[in-house]
Amino acid sequence: MQVTETLSQGLKREYAVVLPAADLASRLEGQLVEIRAKARINGFRPGKAPLSFLKKMYGRSVMAEVVQEAVNEAHRKIVEDNSLRPASQPKIDFGGEKEDLEKAFEAQGDFAFTVALEVLPRIEVGGFEDIEIERLVAQVGDAEIDAALNRLADQARPFEPKAEGAAAEKGDKATIDFVGRLEGEVFEGGSGEGVDLVLGSGGFIPGFEEQVEGLKVGETKTVAVTFPQDYSAAHLAGKPAEFEVTLKALAAPGALAVDDEFAKGYGFENLDGLKSSIRASIERDYAGASRRKWKRALLDALDKRYAFDLPEALVSQEFDAIWRQVEAEQARTGASFEDEGTTQEAAKADYRKIAERRVRLGLLLADVGDAAGVKVEDQEVNQALVERLRSFPGQEQMIWDFYRKNPAALAEIRAPLYEEKVVDHILTRIKVTDKTVPKEELLAPEPDEDEIPAASKSAEPAAQEG
């Protein structure tokens, strides 16, 4: 087998491969000899069928196997002899004239083809000591504990039917039917029947609940509202709508003491135990929010710090995955790029930048993790898989079997675990300054290039605040 490099440009490599006819004939004969030793053919004693007869019967299919093995062998030889790190599967081009291929399949001519592939870039990682980031932290105050307790109490609070003829007031639980219309037309997701709404809870679009106040059971009222500009369903954001609301039932909130007996209803011995659990839960939420922010800051710093060629195949693969999500969400929600104030061409350019960022950071973190010997143990993967199974009650065994039988699917669970470990490794080698901030600043959302932008985000039920 003759292998000649024909292109070495950036990350792209191409090789011309020639397998002489004599080599093809030898490989074909070797395969046929193996078949002769095993095959049972009518009219011939075991192992005595002529090779010419076997070639006539099986030659074409056997040569196909010979050719495939030659391609695989060429790829292995190219990678090993040149110490390459392929970024993706190679592209094989048999090219040539049809007659030449036919001759090769008959072992009457050389078999020639080209192998094109991209390799992973060599990244000069260096050190991280000069990177500085702030780690935002927030303290959990007693007022937050009390607010959380009050929310629990509101959820558990009993409601008693109000007297006949009573009007709805803030704090009441109103059971309503509603039908929403845009420009006079009923729209999907804008209707509901028997929906419970605690007036003043902020569960519906701003301005909706206030207009329900004053209604009596059996009365109907047209409620006019405008969807928020940042509403999750892009095709509804900022648009005026009318809801025909009928009050079906009305109940007033009853008294509920927040004491030790209340805490026992949640499985705690006393109120202090419940408060401690609430504090720990909020602290975990704050720690998660802090991690998301400092991780974003770290990734931003790494993205600006490193510039290297990216394998086009990996970028295209990442972009295609993003674009499929965008198209699927737009088809489901009816959103368009015009709703977002952009065009398809501009959106594609933005998404491609996101794909490039993801590939760049992915390659960098992989190199850092490899150099640091970062490993994800099977037990960790299994634990993460068990957590995922909780989202599929009743289907646990089926989902478990799917992941265990599909290495690619299991790799999707392993990858984020590996990434988090590498990020933690880098964190120990940079300068981190803790900064105490109000909870509002810690929890404030921010645009994230690692997430799919607004055009593809899912919509909440149209009458409810998302």
C-alpha positions as CSV (number, residue, x, y, z in Angstrom):
1,M,0.0,0.0,0.0
2,Q,1.4,3.3,-1.1
3,V,0.4,6.5,0.9
4,T,1.4,10.0,-0.3
5,E,0.5,13.2,1.5
6,T,-1.0,15.6,-1.0
7,L,-2.2,18.4,1.2
8,S,-1.2,19.9,4.6
9,Q,-2.9,23.2,5.1
10,G,-3.9,24.4,8.5
11,L,-5.8,21.5,10.1
12,K,-6.6,19.9,6.7
13,R,-4.8,16.8,5.5
14,E,-5.2,14.8,2.3
15,Y,-3.5,11.6,1.3
16,A,-3.4,9.6,-2.0
17,V,-3.6,5.9,-1.4
18,V,-2.8,3.2,-4.0
19,L,-3.3,-0.5,-3.5
20,P,-1.5,-2.3,-6.4
21,A,-3.6,-4.9,-8.3
22,A,-1.2,-7.7,-7.2
23,D,-1.9,-6.8,-3.6
24,L,-5.6,-6.8,-4.2
25,A,-5.4,-10.2,-5.9
26,S,-3.4,-11.6,-3.0
27,R,-5.9,-10.3,-0.4
28,L,-8.8,-11.6,-2.4
29,E,-7.2,-15.1,-2.7
30,G,-6.5,-15.1,1.0
31,Q,-10.2,-14.4,1.7
32,L,-11.4,-17.1,-0.7
33,V,-9.0,-19.7,0.8
34,E,-10.7,-19.0,4.2
35,I,-14.1,-19.4,2.7
36,R,-13.1,-22.7,1.0
37,A,-12.0,-24.1,4.3
38,K,-15.4,-23.3,5.9
39,A,-18.0,-23.4,3.2
40,R,-20.2,-26.4,2.4
41,I,-20.9,-26.4,-1.4
42,N,-23.0,-28.9,-3.2
43,G,-20.9,-31.0,-5.6
44,F,-17.6,-30.5,-3.8
45,R,-16.0,-32.1,-0.9
46,P,-15.3,-29.8,2.1
47,G,-12.3,-27.7,1.4
48,K,-11.9,-28.8,-2.2
49,A,-14.0,-26.2,-4.1
50,P,-11.8,-24.5,-6.8
51,L,-10.8,-20.9,-6.1
52,S,-12.0,-20.0,-9.6
53,F,-15.5,-21.3,-8.7
54,L,-15.5,-19.5,-5.4
55,K,-14.4,-16.3,-7.0
56,K,-17.2,-16.5,-9.5
57,M,-19.7,-17.1,-6.7
58,Y,-18.4,-14.8,-3.9
59,G,-15.7,-12.6,-5.6
60,R,-17.7,-9.4,-5.8
61,S,-18.9,-9.5,-2.1
62,V,-15.5,-10.6,-0.9
63,M,-13.7,-7.8,-2.8
64,A,-16.1,-5.3,-1.2
65,E,-14.8,-6.5,2.1
66,V,-11.2,-6.3,0.9
67,V,-11.7,-2.8,-0.3
68,Q,-13.4,-1.7,3.0
69,E,-10.5,-3.3,5.0
70,A,-8.0,-1.5,2.8
71,V,-9.7,1.8,3.5
72,N,-9.7,1.2,7.2
73,E,-6.1,0.1,7.1
74,A,-5.1,3.2,5.2
75,H,-6.8,5.4,7.7
76,R,-5.0,3.6,10.6
77,K,-1.6,3.9,8.8
78,I,-2.1,7.6,8.1
79,V,-3.0,8.4,11.7
80,E,-0.2,6.2,13.2
81,D,2.6,7.1,10.8
82,N,1.9,10.8,11.0
83,S,1.0,11.0,14.7
84,L,-2.3,12.7,13.9
85,R,-5.2,13.5,16.2
86,P,-8.3,13.3,13.9
87,A,-11.0,15.7,14.7
88,S,-13.7,13.6,12.9
89,Q,-14.2,10.7,10.6
90,P,-12.2,10.9,7.4
91,K,-13.8,11.5,4.0
92,I,-13.0,8.9,1.4
93,D,-13.1,9.7,-2.3
94,F,-12.7,6.9,-4.7
95,G,-12.8,9.3,-7.7
96,G,-11.4,8.0,-10.9
97,E,-13.3,6.5,-13.8
98,K,-15.9,3.8,-13.4
99,E,-13.8,1.5,-15.6
100,D,-10.9,1.9,-13.3
101,L,-13.0,0.9,-10.3
102,E,-14.3,-2.1,-12.1
103,K,-10.8,-3.2,-12.9
104,A,-9.8,-2.8,-9.3
105,F,-12.8,-4.9,-8.2
106,E,-11.6,-7.6,-10.6
107,A,-8.1,-7.3,-9.3
108,Q,-7.0,-6.3,-12.8
109,G,-6.0,-2.8,-11.9
110,D,-4.7,-0.7,-9.0
111,F,-7.2,0.5,-6.4
112,A,-6.7,4.3,-5.9
113,F,-8.5,6.6,-3.5
114,T,-7.9,9.7,-1.4
115,V,-8.4,10.2,2.3
116,A,-9.2,13.7,3.6
117,L,-9.4,14.6,7.2
118,E,-9.1,17.4,9.7
119,V,-6.9,17.2,12.8
120,L,-7.2,18.7,16.2
121,P,-5.2,21.9,16.7
122,R,-2.1,22.0,18.9
123,I,-2.9,24.3,21.8
124,E,-0.2,26.0,23.8
125,V,-2.1,26.1,27.1
126,G,0.5,27.6,29.3
127,G,-0.4,28.8,32.8
128,F,-3.5,30.5,34.3
129,E,-1.9,32.4,37.1
130,D,-2.6,35.8,35.5
131,I,-6.4,35.2,35.1
132,E,-8.5,37.0,37.7
133,I,-12.2,36.7,38.3
134,E,-14.7,37.7,40.9
135,R,-16.8,35.2,42.7
136,L,-20.1,36.8,43.8
137,V,-21.6,35.6,47.1
138,A,-24.7,36.6,49.0
139,Q,-25.7,36.1,52.6
140,V,-29.0,34.5,53.4
141,G,-31.0,36.9,55.7
142,D,-33.7,36.1,58.2
143,A,-36.2,38.1,56.1
144,E,-35.6,35.6,53.2
145,I,-36.3,32.7,55.6
146,D,-39.5,34.4,56.7
147,A,-40.6,35.1,53.1
148,A,-40.0,31.4,52.2
149,L,-42.1,30.3,55.2
150,N,-44.9,32.7,54.2
151,R,-44.9,31.2,50.7
152,L,-45.2,27.7,52.2
153,A,-48.0,28.9,54.4
154,D,-49.8,30.5,51.4
155,Q,-49.5,27.2,49.5
156,A,-50.9,25.2,52.5
157,R,-53.4,27.9,53.6
158,P,-57.0,26.6,53.7
159,F,-59.7,28.5,51.7
160,E,-63.3,28.8,52.7
161,P,-66.1,29.5,50.2
162,K,-67.3,33.1,50.4
163,A,-70.9,34.1,50.9
164,E,-73.2,34.3,47.9
165,G,-72.9,37.6,46.2
166,A,-69.5,38.4,47.6
167,A,-67.0,40.2,45.4
168,A,-63.5,38.9,44.6
169,E,-60.8,40.6,46.6
170,K,-57.0,40.5,46.7
171,G,-55.9,37.3,48.5
172,D,-59.0,35.4,47.4
173,K,-58.8,32.2,45.4
174,A,-60.7,32.7,42.2
175,T,-61.7,29.8,40.0
176,I,-62.0,31.1,36.5
177,D,-62.7,30.1,32.9
178,F,-61.0,32.3,30.3
179,V,-60.7,32.6,26.5
180,G,-57.9,34.8,25.1
181,R,-58.0,36.7,21.8
182,L,-55.4,38.6,19.7
183,E,-57.1,41.0,17.3
184,G,-60.3,39.3,17.9
185,E,-59.0,35.8,17.1
186,V,-58.7,33.0,19.7
187,F,-55.0,31.9,20.0
188,E,-53.4,28.7,21.1
189,G,-52.6,28.5,24.8
190,G,-54.8,31.4,25.7
191,S,-57.8,29.5,27.1
192,G,-58.4,27.6,30.3
193,E,-61.3,26.1,32.3
194,G,-61.5,25.7,36.1
195,V,-58.2,27.5,36.7
196,D,-57.5,28.4,40.3
197,L,-55.9,31.9,40.7
198,V,-54.9,33.5,44.0
199,L,-55.5,37.2,43.3
200,G,-52.4,39.2,44.0
201,S,-50.0,36.3,43.6
202,G,-48.6,37.5,40.3
203,G,-49.2,34.2,38.6
204,F,-50.8,35.7,35.5
205,I,-49.8,38.5,33.1
206,P,-49.4,41.9,34.8
207,G,-52.8,43.7,35.1
208,F,-54.8,40.5,34.7
209,E,-55.5,39.8,38.4
210,E,-56.4,43.3,39.3
211,Q,-59.2,43.3,36.8
212,V,-60.7,40.1,38.2
213,E,-61.1,41.8,41.6
214,G,-64.7,42.9,42.1
215,L,-66.2,40.1,40.1
216,K,-69.0,38.0,41.6
217,V,-69.5,34.3,41.0
218,G,-71.3,33.8,37.6
219,E,-70.2,37.2,36.2
220,T,-68.1,37.6,33.0
221,K,-65.7,40.4,32.2
222,T,-63.4,41.3,29.4
223,V,-59.9,41.8,30.7
224,A,-57.6,43.8,28.5
225,V,-53.8,43.3,29.0
226,T,-50.5,43.7,27.1
227,F,-48.0,40.9,27.1
228,P,-44.6,41.9,28.5
229,Q,-41.9,42.8,26.0
230,D,-39.7,40.0,27.4
231,Y,-42.5,37.4,27.4
232,S,-41.2,33.9,26.7
233,A,-43.4,33.4,23.7
234,A,-41.8,35.7,21.2
235,H,-44.9,35.9,18.9
236,L,-46.9,37.2,21.9
237,A,-44.3,39.6,23.4
238,G,-45.5,43.2,23.6
239,K,-48.9,42.5,22.0
240,P,-52.2,43.6,23.4
241,A,-54.8,40.9,24.1
242,E,-58.3,40.5,25.6
243,F,-59.5,37.7,27.8
244,E,-63.1,36.9,28.4
245,V,-63.1,35.8,32.1
246,T,-65.9,34.1,33.9
247,L,-65.7,33.7,37.7
248,K,-66.9,30.1,38.6
249,A,-66.1,30.0,42.3
250,L,-64.6,32.2,45.0
251,A,-63.0,31.4,48.3
252,A,-61.4,33.5,51.0
253,P,-58.1,32.6,52.8
254,G,-58.4,31.0,56.2
255,A,-56.0,31.4,59.2
256,L,-52.9,29.3,59.4
257,A,-50.4,29.4,62.3
258,V,-46.7,29.1,61.3
259,D,-45.5,27.1,64.3
260,D,-44.1,23.7,65.3
261,E,-47.2,21.9,64.2
262,F,-47.0,23.6,60.8
263,A,-43.4,22.4,60.5
264,K,-44.4,18.8,61.4
265,G,-46.6,18.8,58.3
266,Y,-43.3,19.0,56.3
267,G,-41.6,16.3,58.2
268,F,-39.6,18.4,60.7
269,E,-39.7,18.1,64.5
270,N,-40.2,21.9,65.0
271,L,-40.2,25.2,63.3
272,D,-36.4,25.7,63.8
273,G,-35.7,22.5,61.9
274,L,-37.8,23.7,59.0
275,K,-36.1,27.1,59.0
276,S,-32.7,25.4,59.0
277,S,-33.7,23.4,56.0
278,I,-35.0,26.4,54.1
279,R,-31.7,28.3,54.8
280,A,-29.7,25.3,53.5
281,S,-31.8,25.2,50.4
282,I,-31.4,28.9,49.7
283,E,-27.7,28.7,50.3
284,R,-27.5,25.9,47.7
285,D,-29.4,28.0,45.3
286,Y,-27.0,30.9,45.9
287,A,-24.0,28.7,45.5
288,G,-25.4,27.4,42.2
289,A,-26.0,30.9,41.0
290,S,-22.5,32.0,42.1
291,R,-21.0,29.1,40.2
292,R,-22.8,29.8,37.0
293,K,-21.6,33.4,37.1
294,W,-18.0,32.8,37.9
295,K,-17.9,29.9,35.5
296,R,-19.2,32.2,32.8
297,A,-16.6,34.8,33.7
298,L,-13.9,32.1,33.6
299,L,-15.0,30.8,30.2
300,D,-15.2,34.4,28.9
301,A,-11.6,35.0,30.0
302,L,-10.5,31.7,28.4
303,D,-12.3,32.5,25.2
304,K,-10.6,35.9,24.9
305,R,-7.2,34.4,25.8
306,Y,-6.9,31.6,23.3
307,A,-7.1,31.8,19.5
308,F,-6.4,28.8,17.3
309,D,-7.7,27.2,14.2
310,L,-10.9,25.2,14.6
311,P,-11.8,22.0,12.7
312,E,-14.6,23.0,10.3
313,A,-16.3,19.7,10.7
314,L,-16.7,20.2,14.5
315,V,-18.0,23.7,14.1
316,S,-20.5,22.7,11.4
317,Q,-21.6,19.8,13.6
318,E,-22.2,22.1,16.6
319,F,-23.9,24.7,14.4
320,D,-26.2,22.2,12.9
321,A,-27.2,20.9,16.3
322,I,-28.0,24.5,17.4
323,W,-29.9,25.3,14.2
324,R,-32.1,22.2,14.5
325,Q,-33.1,23.3,18.0
326,V,-33.9,26.8,16.7
327,E,-36.0,25.5,13.9
328,A,-37.8,23.0,16.1
329,E,-38.7,25.6,18.7
330,Q,-39.9,28.1,16.0
331,A,-42.1,25.4,14.5
332,R,-43.6,24.7,17.9
333,T,-44.1,28.2,19.1
334,G,-44.8,30.0,15.8
335,A,-42.0,32.5,16.6
336,S,-39.9,34.1,13.9
337,F,-36.7,35.9,13.5
338,E,-38.7,39.1,12.7
339,D,-40.3,38.8,16.1
340,E,-36.8,39.0,17.6
341,G,-35.9,42.0,15.4
342,T,-33.4,40.1,13.3
343,T,-33.1,38.1,10.1
344,Q,-32.3,34.4,9.4
345,E,-29.0,35.4,7.9
346,A,-28.0,37.5,10.9
347,A,-29.2,34.8,13.3
348,K,-27.2,32.1,11.5
349,A,-24.1,34.3,11.9
350,D,-24.7,34.8,15.6
351,Y,-25.3,31.1,16.1
352,R,-22.2,30.2,14.2
353,K,-20.2,32.4,16.6
354,I,-21.8,30.5,19.5
355,A,-20.8,27.2,17.8
356,E,-17.2,28.4,17.3
357,R,-17.0,29.4,21.0
358,R,-18.3,26.1,22.2
359,V,-15.9,24.2,20.0
360,R,-12.9,26.4,21.0
361,L,-13.7,26.0,24.7
362,G,-14.4,22.3,24.4
363,L,-11.0,21.6,22.7
364,L,-9.2,23.8,25.3
365,L,-10.9,22.1,28.3
366,A,-10.2,18.7,26.8
367,D,-6.5,19.5,26.4
368,V,-6.3,21.0,29.9
369,G,-8.1,18.0,31.4
370,D,-5.9,15.5,29.5
371,A,-2.7,17.2,30.7
372,A,-4.0,17.3,34.3
373,G,-5.1,13.7,34.2
374,V,-8.8,14.5,34.9
375,K,-11.0,11.4,34.9
376,V,-14.7,10.8,35.3
377,E,-15.3,7.5,37.0
378,D,-18.0,5.1,35.9
379,Q,-19.6,5.4,39.3
380,E,-20.0,9.2,38.8
381,V,-21.6,8.6,35.4
382,N,-24.0,6.1,36.9
383,Q,-25.0,8.5,39.7
384,A,-25.7,11.2,37.1
385,L,-27.7,8.7,35.0
386,V,-29.8,7.8,38.1
387,E,-30.6,11.5,38.6
388,R,-31.7,11.7,35.0
389,L,-34.0,8.7,35.4
390,R,-36.0,10.6,38.0
391,S,-37.4,12.7,35.2
392,F,-38.9,9.5,33.6
393,P,-41.1,7.9,36.3
394,G,-42.3,4.5,35.3
395,Q,-39.7,4.3,32.4
396,E,-36.5,4.0,34.5
397,Q,-35.5,0.5,33.2
398,M,-36.1,1.4,29.6
399,I,-34.1,4.7,29.9
400,W,-31.3,2.9,31.8
401,D,-31.0,0.2,29.1
402,F,-31.0,2.8,26.4
403,Y,-28.0,4.7,27.8
404,R,-26.1,1.5,28.8
405,K,-26.4,0.2,25.2
406,N,-25.6,3.5,23.5
407,P,-22.0,4.7,24.2
408,A,-22.7,8.0,22.4
409,A,-25.7,8.7,24.6
410,L,-23.7,7.8,27.7
411,A,-20.9,10.2,26.5
412,E,-23.5,13.0,26.7
413,I,-23.8,12.4,30.4
414,R,-20.0,12.0,30.9
415,A,-19.1,15.2,29.0
416,P,-20.6,17.8,31.4
417,L,-19.1,15.9,34.4
418,Y,-15.7,16.1,32.8
419,E,-16.1,19.8,32.0
420,E,-17.1,20.7,35.5
421,K,-14.0,18.8,36.8
422,V,-11.7,20.6,34.4
423,V,-13.3,24.0,35.3
424,D,-12.7,23.2,39.0
425,H,-9.1,22.3,38.2
426,I,-8.5,25.6,36.5
427,L,-10.2,27.5,39.3
428,T,-7.4,26.3,41.7
429,R,-4.8,28.0,39.4
430,I,-6.3,31.4,38.9
431,K,-6.8,34.4,41.2
432,V,-10.3,34.4,42.7
433,T,-11.7,37.3,44.7
434,D,-14.9,36.9,46.7
435,K,-17.3,39.8,46.5
436,T,-20.4,40.0,48.7
437,V,-23.4,41.4,46.8
438,P,-27.1,41.7,47.3
439,K,-29.1,38.6,46.3
440,E,-30.7,40.6,43.5
441,E,-27.3,41.1,41.8
442,L,-26.3,37.4,42.4
443,L,-29.6,36.1,40.9
444,A,-29.9,38.6,38.1
445,P,-30.1,36.8,34.7
446,E,-27.6,37.7,32.0
447,P,-27.2,36.8,28.3
448,D,-25.3,33.5,28.0
449,E,-23.5,32.7,24.8
450,D,-23.5,29.0,25.9
451,E,-27.3,29.0,25.7
452,I,-29.7,29.0,22.8
453,P,-30.9,32.7,22.4
454,A,-34.4,33.9,22.8
455,A,-35.8,33.0,19.4
456,S,-35.8,29.3,20.4
457,K,-36.9,29.5,24.0
458,S,-40.1,27.7,24.9
459,A,-43.2,29.6,25.6
460,E,-45.3,29.3,28.8
461,P,-49.1,29.1,28.7
462,A,-50.2,32.3,27.2
463,A,-52.3,33.7,30.0
464,Q,-49.7,33.1,32.6
465,E,-46.6,35.0,33.4
466,G,-43.5,33.1,32.3
